[in-house]
Amino acid sequence: MHFKLLNKVIQRYHSFSVQFVPKHNSVSEKDIETLKEFIGNSQKMLVLTGAGISTESGIPDYRSADVGLYDRRNYKPVKHQEFCSSFQIRQRYWARNYIGWPSFSQRQPNNTHYSIKNLETVHNKISIVVTQNVDNLHFKAGSKEVVELHGSAYRVMCLGCKSNYDRGYIQEKLKDTNPNFKEDSGIIRPDGDVEISTERLSEFLPPTCDNCGGILKPDIVFFGDNVPRPRVNLVNENLLEGDSLLILGSSLTVFSAYRIVLKALETNKNVAIVNIGPTRADELVKLKIRVRCGEILPLIC
């Protein structure tokens, strides 16, 4: 089937959100053949994904021109040390997260997530998926081997006794302790929180640990924190055992992702990037395709 006809079929049966997708080039036959050859020549591929693959699911990224959160408004992410040391910061974070959670948790995988799942479970091309995202969409799509580099918004941990909680349980707990706290969800962020008026924040009671009364924090690597060493080691092991690295929807601005590319290049792995905008590694890799991941991947897998 000619790729233009196939693309029309895909668009007809797989709707996607364009609100947070930046302007992008149309996929060409050369793009398809180039990426198809890269994937075809790979036997054990590590796939690294960023916020750009979830924009079609209605979750904005941070840095894309015109539609990313940093580009549209003066957004400052929560820093790890501030969250741990300030009750007001925790109060603000949990209030926003509480309002944003119902919408965030209902987001569903898109063409990219399902294509990655097919590359892993049907075509046996992927050894592991490493994602910078905390939205759980790879698991919802059916991927099996996934490393959540920056953690998951679906888990909550106690900073004191290290107890773990499901985020859905914490939502019910917050609902019980804040029965009159209601706001419109507004724009959802990649980590699930939203904007809330300052006046309302002082009314909100953040959650505490059932076991010790300690501070509860989403199991997410906040800015200023480090990716756990066992997680880094697992990524490096899979990278060294594989033959190629495919980067999808990431600007590679965060060093925890960029160093994976550096490691791949140091060990002579084949590296390809599919991303609409520029990335930190554009000058380092031989193959960069500037198209929407959700448009090109279904045409191949």
Short mmCIF file of the C-alpha atoms (twelve columns), coordinates in Angstrom:
data_MODEL
# 
_entry.id   MODEL 
# 
loop_
_atom_site.group_PDB 
_atom_site.id 
_atom_site.type_symbol 
_atom_site.label_atom_id 
_atom_site.label_alt_id 
_atom_site.label_comp_id 
_atom_site.label_asym_id 
_atom_site.label_seq_id 
_atom_site.Cartn_x 
_atom_site.Cartn_y 
_atom_site.Cartn_z 
_atom_site.pdbx_PDB_model_num 
ATOM 1   C CA . MET A 1   0.000   0.000  0.000  1 
ATOM 2   C CA . HIS A 2   1.416   3.448  -0.874 1 
ATOM 3   C CA . PHE A 3   2.468   5.322  2.269  1 
ATOM 4   C CA . LYS A 4   0.103   8.268  1.631  1 
ATOM 5   C CA . LEU A 5   -2.902  5.956  1.491  1 
ATOM 6   C CA . LEU A 6   -1.701  4.054  4.535  1 
ATOM 7   C CA . ASN A 7   -1.248  7.335  6.395  1 
ATOM 8   C CA . LYS A 8   -4.852  8.338  5.632  1 
ATOM 9   C CA . VAL A 9   -6.074  5.016  6.995  1 
ATOM 10  C CA . ILE A 10  -4.077  5.492  10.194 1 
ATOM 11  C CA . GLN A 11  -5.359  9.033  10.688 1 
ATOM 12  C CA . ARG A 12  -8.932  7.847  10.165 1 
ATOM 13  C CA . TYR A 13  -8.832  5.117  12.781 1 
ATOM 14  C CA . HIS A 14  -6.416  6.590  15.320 1 
ATOM 15  C CA . SER A 15  -7.394  10.060 16.464 1 
ATOM 16  C CA . PHE A 16  -4.854  12.210 18.283 1 
ATOM 17  C CA . SER A 17  -4.712  15.528 20.085 1 
ATOM 18  C CA . VAL A 18  -3.041  18.357 18.177 1 
ATOM 19  C CA . GLN A 19  -3.318  20.987 20.904 1 
ATOM 20  C CA . PHE A 20  0.166   20.326 22.263 1 
ATOM 21  C CA . VAL A 21  1.865   19.076 19.086 1 
ATOM 22  C CA . PRO A 22  4.251   21.710 17.675 1 
ATOM 23  C CA . LYS A 23  4.381   22.598 13.991 1 
ATOM 24  C CA . HIS A 24  6.042   19.801 12.070 1 
ATOM 25  C CA . ASN A 25  7.049   18.540 8.659  1 
ATOM 26  C CA . SER A 26  5.040   15.926 6.797  1 
ATOM 27  C CA . VAL A 27  6.559   12.468 6.607  1 
ATOM 28  C CA . SER A 28  8.334   11.740 3.328  1 
ATOM 29  C CA . GLU A 29  9.011   8.412  1.672  1 
ATOM 30  C CA . LYS A 30  12.709  8.994  2.330  1 
ATOM 31  C CA . ASP A 31  11.998  9.435  6.063  1 
ATOM 32  C CA . ILE A 32  10.081  6.166  6.128  1 
ATOM 33  C CA . GLU A 33  12.711  4.193  4.245  1 
ATOM 34  C CA . THR A 34  15.542  5.633  6.347  1 
ATOM 35  C CA . LEU A 35  13.904  4.800  9.677  1 
ATOM 36  C CA . LYS A 36  12.707  1.439  8.381  1 
ATOM 37  C CA . GLU A 37  16.275  0.534  7.435  1 
ATOM 38  C CA . PHE A 38  17.580  1.625  10.834 1 
ATOM 39  C CA . ILE A 39  15.008  -0.486 12.677 1 
ATOM 40  C CA . GLY A 40  15.450  -3.410 10.268 1 
ATOM 41  C CA . ASN A 41  19.195  -3.481 10.878 1 
ATOM 42  C CA . SER A 42  18.725  -3.414 14.655 1 
ATOM 43  C CA . GLN A 43  18.499  -6.694 16.513 1 
ATOM 44  C CA . LYS A 44  18.524  -5.485 20.120 1 
ATOM 45  C CA . MET A 45  17.443  -1.872 20.346 1 
ATOM 46  C CA . LEU A 46  17.104  0.424  23.343 1 
ATOM 47  C CA . VAL A 47  14.349  3.002  22.832 1 
ATOM 48  C CA . LEU A 48  14.536  6.281  24.760 1 
ATOM 49  C CA . THR A 49  11.315  8.301  24.877 1 
ATOM 50  C CA . GLY A 50  10.543  11.834 26.057 1 
ATOM 51  C CA . ALA A 51  7.556   14.092 26.639 1 
ATOM 52  C CA . GLY A 52  7.192   14.650 22.896 1 
ATOM 53  C CA . ILE A 53  5.607   11.235 22.395 1 
ATOM 54  C CA . SER A 54  2.791   11.992 24.855 1 
ATOM 55  C CA . THR A 55  1.671   15.304 23.353 1 
ATOM 56  C CA . GLU A 56  -0.733  13.415 21.066 1 
ATOM 57  C CA . SER A 57  -2.351  11.971 24.191 1 
ATOM 58  C CA . GLY A 58  -3.149  15.494 25.376 1 
ATOM 59  C CA . ILE A 59  -0.189  15.911 27.746 1 
ATOM 60  C CA . PRO A 60  2.002   18.940 26.943 1 
ATOM 61  C CA . ASP A 61  5.778   18.798 26.931 1 
ATOM 62  C CA . TYR A 62  8.016   21.467 28.436 1 
ATOM 63  C CA . ARG A 63  10.148  22.895 25.659 1 
ATOM 64  C CA . SER A 64  8.412   22.716 22.257 1 
ATOM 65  C CA . ALA A 65  8.073   26.065 20.484 1 
ATOM 66  C CA . ASP A 66  4.673   27.779 20.986 1 
ATOM 67  C CA . VAL A 67  3.045   24.796 22.755 1 
ATOM 68  C CA . GLY A 68  5.523   23.711 25.455 1 
ATOM 69  C CA . LEU A 69  4.904   24.864 29.030 1 
ATOM 70  C CA . TYR A 70  8.176   26.786 29.247 1 
ATOM 71  C CA . ASP A 71  7.355   28.580 26.003 1 
ATOM 72  C CA . ARG A 72  3.758   29.485 26.863 1 
ATOM 73  C CA . ARG A 73  4.098   30.653 30.451 1 
ATOM 74  C CA . ASN A 74  6.538   31.318 33.248 1 
ATOM 75  C CA . TYR A 75  6.424   27.807 34.635 1 
ATOM 76  C CA . LYS A 76  8.915   26.747 37.299 1 
ATOM 77  C CA . PRO A 77  8.988   23.049 38.186 1 
ATOM 78  C CA . VAL A 78  9.152   21.901 41.808 1 
ATOM 79  C CA . LYS A 79  12.680  21.330 43.081 1 
ATOM 80  C CA . HIS A 80  13.445  18.338 45.282 1 
ATOM 81  C CA . GLN A 81  14.980  20.250 48.180 1 
ATOM 82  C CA . GLU A 82  12.165  22.816 48.224 1 
ATOM 83  C CA . PHE A 83  9.537   20.064 48.342 1 
ATOM 84  C CA . CYS A 84  11.269  18.330 51.251 1 
ATOM 85  C CA . SER A 85  11.879  21.475 53.310 1 
ATOM 86  C CA . SER A 86  8.779   23.626 52.757 1 
ATOM 87  C CA . PHE A 87  5.234   22.812 53.875 1 
ATOM 88  C CA . GLN A 88  3.891   25.568 51.597 1 
ATOM 89  C CA . ILE A 89  5.618   24.053 48.566 1 
ATOM 90  C CA . ARG A 90  4.157   20.615 49.374 1 
ATOM 91  C CA . GLN A 91  0.760   22.182 49.960 1 
ATOM 92  C CA . ARG A 92  0.872   23.907 46.571 1 
ATOM 93  C CA . TYR A 93  2.148   20.823 44.766 1 
ATOM 94  C CA . TRP A 94  -0.416  18.415 46.204 1 
ATOM 95  C CA . ALA A 95  -3.331  20.829 45.713 1 
ATOM 96  C CA . ARG A 96  -2.490  21.210 42.025 1 
ATOM 97  C CA . ASN A 97  -1.822  17.514 41.629 1 
ATOM 98  C CA . TYR A 98  -5.095  16.622 43.332 1 
ATOM 99  C CA . ILE A 99  -7.121  18.724 40.902 1 
ATOM 100 C CA . GLY A 100 -5.176  17.596 37.852 1 
ATOM 101 C CA . TRP A 101 -5.083  13.880 38.658 1 
ATOM 102 C CA . PRO A 102 -8.541  12.798 37.380 1 
ATOM 103 C CA . SER A 103 -7.819  14.166 33.903 1 
ATOM 104 C CA . PHE A 104 -4.137  13.179 33.846 1 
ATOM 105 C CA . SER A 105 -4.802  9.599  34.910 1 
ATOM 106 C CA . GLN A 106 -7.432  9.149  32.187 1 
ATOM 107 C CA . ARG A 107 -5.004  9.952  29.343 1 
ATOM 108 C CA . GLN A 108 -4.573  7.054  26.957 1 
ATOM 109 C CA . PRO A 109 -1.692  5.806  24.774 1 
ATOM 110 C CA . ASN A 110 -1.429  7.021  21.196 1 
ATOM 111 C CA . ASN A 111 0.014   5.626  17.949 1 
ATOM 112 C CA . THR A 112 3.588   6.018  19.148 1 
ATOM 113 C CA . HIS A 113 3.069   4.016  22.338 1 
ATOM 114 C CA . TYR A 114 1.338   1.210  20.463 1 
ATOM 115 C CA . SER A 115 4.002   1.181  17.748 1 
ATOM 116 C CA . ILE A 116 6.733   0.850  20.383 1 
ATOM 117 C CA . LYS A 117 4.781   -1.961 21.996 1 
ATOM 118 C CA . ASN A 118 4.593   -3.738 18.617 1 
ATOM 119 C CA . LEU A 119 8.325   -3.316 18.045 1 
ATOM 120 C CA . GLU A 120 8.921   -5.008 21.387 1 
ATOM 121 C CA . THR A 121 6.306   -7.753 21.584 1 
ATOM 122 C CA . VAL A 122 5.579   -8.534 17.909 1 
ATOM 123 C CA . HIS A 123 8.774   -7.734 16.009 1 
ATOM 124 C CA . ASN A 124 11.193  -8.508 18.894 1 
ATOM 125 C CA . LYS A 125 13.352  -5.499 18.048 1 
ATOM 126 C CA . ILE A 126 13.398  -3.769 21.440 1 
ATOM 127 C CA . SER A 127 15.250  -5.062 24.475 1 
ATOM 128 C CA . ILE A 128 14.028  -2.282 26.754 1 
ATOM 129 C CA . VAL A 129 12.131  1.015  26.671 1 
ATOM 130 C CA . VAL A 130 13.632  3.810  28.763 1 
ATOM 131 C CA . THR A 131 11.207  6.675  29.253 1 
ATOM 132 C CA . GLN A 132 11.644  10.115 30.761 1 
ATOM 133 C CA . ASN A 133 7.868   10.301 31.141 1 
ATOM 134 C CA . VAL A 134 5.975   9.650  34.364 1 
ATOM 135 C CA . ASP A 135 2.565   9.155  32.713 1 
ATOM 136 C CA . ASN A 136 2.422   5.318  32.668 1 
ATOM 137 C CA . LEU A 137 1.343   5.310  28.992 1 
ATOM 138 C CA . HIS A 138 3.906   2.716  27.883 1 
ATOM 139 C CA . PHE A 139 2.455   0.236  30.368 1 
ATOM 140 C CA . LYS A 140 -1.093  1.138  29.362 1 
ATOM 141 C CA . ALA A 141 -0.141  0.363  25.742 1 
ATOM 142 C CA . GLY A 142 1.174   -3.068 26.704 1 
ATOM 143 C CA . SER A 143 4.962   -2.633 26.691 1 
ATOM 144 C CA . LYS A 144 6.638   -5.129 29.016 1 
ATOM 145 C CA . GLU A 145 10.258  -4.070 29.553 1 
ATOM 146 C CA . VAL A 146 10.089  -0.425 30.621 1 
ATOM 147 C CA . VAL A 147 12.451  1.616  32.790 1 
ATOM 148 C CA . GLU A 148 10.841  4.806  34.087 1 
ATOM 149 C CA . LEU A 149 13.988  6.924  34.291 1 
ATOM 150 C CA . HIS A 150 12.346  9.720  36.276 1 
ATOM 151 C CA . GLY A 151 9.864   7.568  38.192 1 
ATOM 152 C CA . SER A 152 6.077   7.436  37.970 1 
ATOM 153 C CA . ALA A 153 3.245   9.779  38.911 1 
ATOM 154 C CA . TYR A 154 1.225   6.654  39.687 1 
ATOM 155 C CA . ARG A 155 3.301   5.835  42.790 1 
ATOM 156 C CA . VAL A 156 3.739   7.754  46.049 1 
ATOM 157 C CA . MET A 157 6.419   7.172  48.667 1 
ATOM 158 C CA . CYS A 158 7.001   8.232  52.270 1 
ATOM 159 C CA . LEU A 159 10.266  10.118 52.763 1 
ATOM 160 C CA . GLY A 160 10.412  8.816  56.338 1 
ATOM 161 C CA . CYS A 161 9.589   5.108  56.572 1 
ATOM 162 C CA . LYS A 162 9.742   4.485  52.781 1 
ATOM 163 C CA . SER A 163 6.200   3.083  52.605 1 
ATOM 164 C CA . ASN A 164 4.743   2.990  49.088 1 
ATOM 165 C CA . TYR A 165 1.221   3.922  48.027 1 
ATOM 166 C CA . ASP A 166 -0.839  3.767  44.864 1 
ATOM 167 C CA . ARG A 167 -1.646  7.269  43.604 1 
ATOM 168 C CA . GLY A 168 -5.327  6.356  43.271 1 
ATOM 169 C CA . TYR A 169 -5.460  5.586  46.997 1 
ATOM 170 C CA . ILE A 170 -3.853  8.953  47.796 1 
ATOM 171 C CA . GLN A 171 -6.492  10.672 45.652 1 
ATOM 172 C CA . GLU A 172 -9.265  9.208  47.792 1 
ATOM 173 C CA . LYS A 173 -7.354  10.157 50.939 1 
ATOM 174 C CA . LEU A 174 -7.057  13.751 49.694 1 
ATOM 175 C CA . LYS A 175 -10.737 13.821 48.800 1 
ATOM 176 C CA . ASP A 176 -11.661 12.829 52.376 1 
ATOM 177 C CA . THR A 177 -9.434  15.471 53.986 1 
ATOM 178 C CA . ASN A 178 -10.332 18.241 51.503 1 
ATOM 179 C CA . PRO A 179 -14.069 17.710 50.813 1 
ATOM 180 C CA . ASN A 180 -14.744 21.320 49.799 1 
ATOM 181 C CA . PHE A 181 -11.662 21.853 47.640 1 
ATOM 182 C CA . LYS A 182 -12.785 22.117 44.022 1 
ATOM 183 C CA . GLU A 183 -11.194 23.923 41.076 1 
ATOM 184 C CA . ASP A 184 -11.241 23.715 37.297 1 
ATOM 185 C CA . SER A 185 -8.358  21.546 36.122 1 
ATOM 186 C CA . GLY A 186 -6.995  23.992 33.528 1 
ATOM 187 C CA . ILE A 187 -3.851  22.989 31.627 1 
ATOM 188 C CA . ILE A 188 -2.331  19.697 32.716 1 
ATOM 189 C CA . ARG A 189 1.446   19.536 33.052 1 
ATOM 190 C CA . PRO A 190 3.654   16.556 32.170 1 
ATOM 191 C CA . ASP A 191 3.795   15.531 35.839 1 
ATOM 192 C CA . GLY A 192 0.025   15.845 36.295 1 
ATOM 193 C CA . ASP A 193 -0.457  19.090 38.204 1 
ATOM 194 C CA . VAL A 194 -2.330  22.256 37.188 1 
ATOM 195 C CA . GLU A 195 -2.639  25.958 37.982 1 
ATOM 196 C CA . ILE A 196 -4.666  26.930 41.070 1 
ATOM 197 C CA . SER A 197 -5.366  30.379 42.530 1 
ATOM 198 C CA . THR A 198 -3.102  31.371 45.415 1 
ATOM 199 C CA . GLU A 199 -6.067  32.170 47.676 1 
ATOM 200 C CA . ARG A 200 -7.298  28.592 47.560 1 
ATOM 201 C CA . LEU A 201 -3.951  26.947 48.282 1 
ATOM 202 C CA . SER A 202 -3.900  27.905 51.970 1 
ATOM 203 C CA . GLU A 203 -7.048  25.807 52.520 1 
ATOM 204 C CA . PHE A 204 -5.518  22.566 51.259 1 
ATOM 205 C CA . LEU A 205 -4.261  19.757 53.519 1 
ATOM 206 C CA . PRO A 206 -1.506  17.688 51.869 1 
ATOM 207 C CA . PRO A 207 -1.366  13.929 52.531 1 
ATOM 208 C CA . THR A 208 0.745   12.256 55.209 1 
ATOM 209 C CA . CYS A 209 1.928   8.683  55.641 1 
ATOM 210 C CA . ASP A 210 -0.544  6.256  57.209 1 
ATOM 211 C CA . ASN A 211 2.277   4.413  58.975 1 
ATOM 212 C CA . CYS A 212 4.460   7.178  60.428 1 
ATOM 213 C CA . GLY A 213 2.770   10.498 59.606 1 
ATOM 214 C CA . GLY A 214 5.737   11.425 57.437 1 
ATOM 215 C CA . ILE A 215 5.994   13.456 54.238 1 
ATOM 216 C CA . LEU A 216 4.540   11.862 51.118 1 
ATOM 217 C CA . LYS A 217 6.143   12.563 47.751 1 
ATOM 218 C CA . PRO A 218 5.290   11.253 44.276 1 
ATOM 219 C CA . ASP A 219 7.850   8.675  43.182 1 
ATOM 220 C CA . ILE A 220 9.223   11.184 40.661 1 
ATOM 221 C CA . VAL A 221 12.757  12.486 40.275 1 
ATOM 222 C CA . PHE A 222 12.219  16.195 40.853 1 
ATOM 223 C CA . PHE A 223 14.641  18.821 39.549 1 
ATOM 224 C CA . GLY A 224 17.772  18.806 41.695 1 
ATOM 225 C CA . ASP A 225 17.415  15.138 42.603 1 
ATOM 226 C CA . ASN A 226 19.350  12.233 41.086 1 
ATOM 227 C CA . VAL A 227 18.126  9.200  39.174 1 
ATOM 228 C CA . PRO A 228 18.621  6.186  41.496 1 
ATOM 229 C CA . ARG A 229 21.901  4.402  40.743 1 
ATOM 230 C CA . PRO A 230 20.322  0.919  40.245 1 
ATOM 231 C CA . ARG A 231 18.090  2.445  37.550 1 
ATOM 232 C CA . VAL A 232 21.101  4.022  35.811 1 
ATOM 233 C CA . ASN A 233 22.994  0.726  35.979 1 
ATOM 234 C CA . LEU A 234 20.075  -1.168 34.449 1 
ATOM 235 C CA . VAL A 235 19.920  1.264  31.542 1 
ATOM 236 C CA . ASN A 236 23.675  1.039  30.957 1 
ATOM 237 C CA . GLU A 237 23.609  -2.758 31.035 1 
ATOM 238 C CA . ASN A 238 20.891  -2.929 28.402 1 
ATOM 239 C CA . LEU A 239 22.606  -0.298 26.291 1 
ATOM 240 C CA . LEU A 240 25.898  -2.185 26.294 1 
ATOM 241 C CA . GLU A 241 24.214  -5.495 25.461 1 
ATOM 242 C CA . GLY A 242 22.267  -3.970 22.558 1 
ATOM 243 C CA . ASP A 243 23.323  -2.747 19.141 1 
ATOM 244 C CA . SER A 244 21.381  0.502  18.689 1 
ATOM 245 C CA . LEU A 245 19.613  3.420  20.345 1 
ATOM 246 C CA . LEU A 246 16.416  5.005  19.011 1 
ATOM 247 C CA . ILE A 247 15.395  8.332  20.576 1 
ATOM 248 C CA . LEU A 248 11.762  9.390  20.211 1 
ATOM 249 C CA . GLY A 249 10.234  12.721 21.210 1 
ATOM 250 C CA . SER A 250 13.006  14.042 23.447 1 
ATOM 251 C CA . SER A 251 15.056  17.218 23.248 1 
ATOM 252 C CA . LEU A 252 17.692  15.497 25.421 1 
ATOM 253 C CA . THR A 253 18.070  18.718 27.414 1 
ATOM 254 C CA . VAL A 254 18.053  16.859 30.736 1 
ATOM 255 C CA . PHE A 255 21.459  15.293 31.355 1 
ATOM 256 C CA . SER A 256 20.044  11.971 32.615 1 
ATOM 257 C CA . ALA A 257 18.814  11.362 29.055 1 
ATOM 258 C CA . TYR A 258 21.686  13.030 27.213 1 
ATOM 259 C CA . ARG A 259 24.285  10.840 28.916 1 
ATOM 260 C CA . ILE A 260 22.564  7.757  27.489 1 
ATOM 261 C CA . VAL A 261 23.300  9.120  24.018 1 
ATOM 262 C CA . LEU A 262 26.911  9.873  24.973 1 
ATOM 263 C CA . LYS A 263 27.301  6.326  26.318 1 
ATOM 264 C CA . ALA A 264 25.835  4.863  23.124 1 
ATOM 265 C CA . LEU A 265 28.226  6.861  20.950 1 
ATOM 266 C CA . GLU A 266 31.210  5.964  23.141 1 
ATOM 267 C CA . THR A 267 30.414  2.260  22.679 1 
ATOM 268 C CA . ASN A 268 29.850  2.556  18.913 1 
ATOM 269 C CA . LYS A 269 26.110  1.914  18.901 1 
ATOM 270 C CA . ASN A 270 23.960  3.010  15.991 1 
ATOM 271 C CA . VAL A 271 21.910  6.038  17.071 1 
ATOM 272 C CA . ALA A 272 18.837  7.632  15.481 1 
ATOM 273 C CA . ILE A 273 16.639  10.525 16.646 1 
ATOM 274 C CA . VAL A 274 13.026  11.189 15.677 1 
ATOM 275 C CA . ASN A 275 11.934  14.538 17.082 1 
ATOM 276 C CA . ILE A 276 10.121  17.549 15.674 1 
ATOM 277 C CA . GLY A 277 12.368  20.161 17.259 1 
ATOM 278 C CA . PRO A 278 16.117  20.436 17.819 1 
ATOM 279 C CA . THR A 279 17.867  18.215 20.344 1 
ATOM 280 C CA . ARG A 280 21.056  18.446 22.341 1 
ATOM 281 C CA . ALA A 281 22.615  15.640 20.277 1 
ATOM 282 C CA . ASP A 282 21.757  16.784 16.741 1 
ATOM 283 C CA . GLU A 283 25.395  17.523 15.923 1 
ATOM 284 C CA . LEU A 284 26.580  14.194 17.334 1 
ATOM 285 C CA . VAL A 285 24.399  11.655 15.544 1 
ATOM 286 C CA . LYS A 286 24.278  10.668 11.894 1 
ATOM 287 C CA . LEU A 287 20.519  10.135 11.651 1 
ATOM 288 C CA . LYS A 288 17.957  12.763 12.690 1 
ATOM 289 C CA . ILE A 289 14.384  12.782 11.339 1 
ATOM 290 C CA . ARG A 290 12.312  15.898 12.094 1 
ATOM 291 C CA . VAL A 291 8.747   14.538 11.977 1 
ATOM 292 C CA . ARG A 292 5.950   13.577 14.358 1 
ATOM 293 C CA . CYS A 293 6.638   10.188 15.958 1 
ATOM 294 C CA . GLY A 294 2.954   9.249  15.862 1 
ATOM 295 C CA . GLU A 295 2.884   9.743  12.097 1 
ATOM 296 C CA . ILE A 296 5.984   7.856  11.022 1 
ATOM 297 C CA . LEU A 297 6.147   4.885  13.417 1 
ATOM 298 C CA . PRO A 298 2.767   3.338  12.494 1 
ATOM 299 C CA . LEU A 299 3.843   3.396  8.844  1 
ATOM 300 C CA . ILE A 300 6.717   1.080  9.750  1 
ATOM 301 C CA . CYS A 301 5.517   -1.131 12.580 1 
# 
